[in-house]
Amino acid sequence: MAMVARGALVISSPVVNLLLDKNQMIKGVIFCVIFLVVQLIGLNYVDNRLNSSPKEARQVVTTTPAINREEKEKKDSRLS
């Protein structure tokens, strides 16, 4: 079925409508994928900026110096 609208030939058929809908759907999917990639790049950039600062929370191993340990053992033996 062909229709004329303002001097242009417009073809209206279910096949053409299906192709146009798929074209729109493909454009939408491509847009979503590009948007997702841009978000991931942005989050990666922010994450790298936050993790590049010097680590303030360092693992510290606490040990009792030998002098304090000996004094504690003397106090414990006095109490016993």
Secondary structure, DSSP 8 states (H G I E B T S, - for coil): -EEEETTEEEE--HHHHHHHHHHHHHHHHHHHHHHHHHHHHHHHHHHHHHHTS--SS--------HHHHHHHHHHHHHH-
